[in-house]
Structures are given as C-alpha cells and as structure tokens.
Amino acid sequence: MKYLKQNTKRWILVLWILVIVAALYLYIFKNDFILDKVDQIMGWSPIFLYAIYLILGCIRGFTLIPATYIILIGLIFLPPTPAYILTLIGVMASSASIYYFSEYLNLSEYFERNHPKGIAKLTKVLKKNELPIVIAWSFFPFTPACLPVFSMLSFFV
C-alpha cells in the first residue's frame, strides 16, 4: 500500500485541487450563500458547532489554511475552553494526516531524489539546533503555532 500507481496519485491530487478551487469559488463569488449558512449554523446546538469546528480543524491542513483562521473563528463563535481543546485536537489530527498523506504519496523520495543537497543541509541544521528551532518557531508571533499559546493566555485575561 506504500507505493501507489501513478494514476491513483494523480486522481488524489486532482481531487485535492478541485476541493480547494470549489472552496475559493464559494468564498469569492457566493459570499452571500456562505453568510446565510453561517446564520443557520449559529442557531444549532453547541454540540454541532463543536463538531463542525473540530472537523474544520482536522481537514484544514489539506487546504494549506493556517490554524490562525480556524482559531479566530473558534474564539468568536465558541467559549474559550472548548475552542482551545478542540483547536489542539484539530492541529494534532491535521498535522498527523498531512504527515501520513505525504508519506502515502512518497514525497520524501521525490525531494531526496531531486534536491539531495538541500535535504542534507536542512537535516544537518535541524539535528544541530533542534530544540532552539522548535522553541523559536512555537513562540514566534507571526506563525500559526504560537496562536494556541496566545489563546491559552486569553483564559487569564
């Protein structure tokens, strides 16, 4: 299962692109449709809102949307504690799915084959400075990784 036929990989990529294009079309050209749906959703039970938020958090990685936008939506429409917990679960699920999806498409082999010098240099830098890079990335204010930290701090304000 690790190696797929090239045709299957192409169909997965085409499907992925179609979902992104459809979402952009709805957002740009059918904005009223989206606003009407949001009004309907706000009348739903909180359990359904939590489920929708969690689903969005889990699939957002495939659309390459940063977690920032999902967090802002959660902080607007949900109480802070459930928004924070669901955000963490969504980020973990999204990260894991992207990791395994890239492995499923054998992207590591592609990059190792086509960019061996860059991969070797990146691996060397990461091995040498692993902890400082992770800490700096997590707390740098312009990366989506820092927002769960900031939303957690909003509990104390």
C-alpha positions as CSV (number, residue, x, y, z in Angstrom):
1,M,0.0,0.0,0.0
2,K,3.0,2.3,0.4
3,Y,3.5,2.5,-3.3
4,L,0.5,3.6,-5.3
5,K,0.0,3.5,-9.0
6,Q,0.9,6.9,-10.6
7,N,-2.7,7.2,-12.0
8,T,-4.2,6.9,-8.4
9,K,-1.8,9.6,-7.2
10,R,-2.9,11.9,-10.0
11,W,-6.5,11.4,-9.1
12,I,-5.9,12.2,-5.5
13,L,-4.0,15.3,-6.4
14,V,-6.8,16.4,-8.9
15,L,-9.5,15.8,-6.2
16,W,-7.4,17.9,-3.7
17,I,-7.1,20.8,-6.2
18,L,-10.8,20.6,-7.0
19,V,-11.8,20.9,-3.4
20,I,-9.6,24.0,-3.0
21,V,-10.9,25.6,-6.1
22,A,-14.6,24.9,-5.1
23,A,-13.9,26.5,-1.7
24,L,-12.3,29.5,-3.2
25,Y,-15.2,29.9,-5.7
26,L,-17.8,29.8,-2.9
27,Y,-15.8,32.3,-0.8
28,I,-15.2,34.8,-3.6
29,F,-18.4,34.5,-5.8
30,K,-21.0,33.1,-3.5
31,N,-20.3,35.0,-0.3
32,D,-24.0,35.6,0.5
33,F,-24.5,31.8,0.4
34,I,-21.8,31.4,3.0
35,L,-23.2,34.1,5.2
36,D,-26.7,32.6,5.1
37,K,-25.3,29.2,6.1
38,V,-23.4,30.7,9.0
39,D,-26.6,32.3,10.3
40,Q,-28.3,28.9,10.1
41,I,-25.5,27.2,11.9
42,M,-25.4,29.7,14.7
43,G,-28.9,28.5,15.7
44,W,-27.7,24.9,16.1
45,S,-26.9,23.2,19.3
46,P,-23.4,23.8,20.7
47,I,-22.5,20.1,20.2
48,F,-23.0,20.5,16.5
49,L,-20.9,23.7,16.5
50,Y,-18.1,21.9,18.3
51,A,-18.3,19.0,15.8
52,I,-18.1,21.4,12.8
53,Y,-15.2,23.3,14.4
54,L,-13.3,20.0,15.1
55,I,-13.9,18.8,11.5
56,L,-12.7,22.1,10.1
57,G,-9.6,21.9,12.3
58,C,-8.9,18.4,11.2
59,I,-9.2,19.0,7.5
60,R,-7.7,22.5,7.3
61,G,-4.2,21.1,6.7
62,F,-5.2,19.7,3.3
63,T,-6.2,23.1,2.1
64,L,-3.0,24.7,3.5
65,I,-5.0,27.1,5.5
66,P,-3.1,28.2,8.6
67,A,-4.6,27.3,12.0
68,T,-4.8,31.0,12.7
69,Y,-8.1,31.4,10.8
70,I,-9.7,28.4,12.5
71,I,-8.6,29.7,15.9
72,L,-10.1,33.1,15.2
73,I,-13.4,31.6,14.2
74,G,-13.4,29.4,17.3
75,L,-12.7,32.4,19.6
76,I,-15.5,34.3,18.0
77,F,-18.2,31.6,18.0
78,L,-17.2,29.2,20.8
79,P,-16.5,29.6,24.5
80,P,-12.7,29.7,25.2
81,T,-12.1,26.4,26.9
82,P,-13.8,24.2,24.3
83,A,-12.3,26.3,21.5
84,Y,-8.8,25.8,23.0
85,I,-9.2,22.0,23.5
86,L,-10.8,21.5,20.0
87,T,-8.1,23.6,18.4
88,L,-5.3,21.4,19.9
89,I,-7.1,18.2,18.8
90,G,-7.6,19.7,15.3
91,V,-4.0,20.8,15.0
92,M,-2.7,17.3,16.1
93,A,-5.1,15.5,13.7
94,S,-4.4,17.8,10.8
95,S,-0.6,17.6,11.3
96,A,-0.7,13.8,11.6
97,S,-2.9,13.4,8.5
98,I,-0.6,15.7,6.4
99,Y,2.4,13.7,7.6
100,Y,0.9,10.4,6.7
101,F,-0.6,11.8,3.4
102,S,2.8,13.0,2.3
103,E,4.3,9.6,3.2
104,Y,1.5,7.9,1.3
105,L,2.4,10.0,-1.8
106,N,6.1,9.2,-1.3
107,L,7.0,12.9,-1.2
108,S,10.2,12.3,0.8
109,E,11.6,10.1,-2.0
110,Y,10.8,12.9,-4.5
111,F,12.6,15.6,-2.5
112,E,15.5,13.3,-1.7
113,R,15.9,12.4,-5.4
114,N,15.5,15.9,-6.8
115,H,17.0,18.1,-4.0
116,P,19.7,16.0,-2.2
117,K,21.9,18.9,-1.2
118,G,19.1,20.9,0.3
119,I,17.8,17.9,2.2
120,A,21.2,17.2,3.6
121,K,21.8,20.8,4.6
122,L,18.3,21.0,6.3
123,T,18.8,17.7,8.1
124,K,22.2,18.9,9.4
125,V,20.9,22.2,10.7
126,L,17.9,20.6,12.3
127,K,20.0,17.9,14.1
128,K,22.4,20.6,15.3
129,N,19.8,23.1,16.6
130,E,16.6,21.0,17.1
131,L,15.4,22.3,20.4
132,P,16.1,26.1,19.8
133,I,14.3,25.9,16.4
134,V,11.2,24.2,17.9
135,I,11.1,26.7,20.7
136,A,11.6,29.7,18.5
137,W,9.0,28.5,16.0
138,S,6.4,27.9,18.7
139,F,6.7,31.3,20.2
140,F,7.4,33.5,17.1
141,P,4.4,35.8,16.9
142,F,3.8,35.5,13.2
143,T,3.5,31.7,12.9
144,P,0.2,29.8,13.4
145,A,1.9,27.6,16.0
146,C,2.0,30.4,18.6
147,L,-1.7,31.1,18.5
148,P,-2.7,28.2,20.7
149,V,-0.3,29.6,23.3
150,F,-2.0,33.1,22.9
151,S,-5.5,31.6,23.1
152,M,-4.4,29.7,26.3
153,L,-3.2,33.0,27.7
154,S,-6.6,34.6,27.0
155,F,-8.0,32.4,29.8
156,F,-6.1,34.6,32.3
157,V,-7.1,38.0,30.9
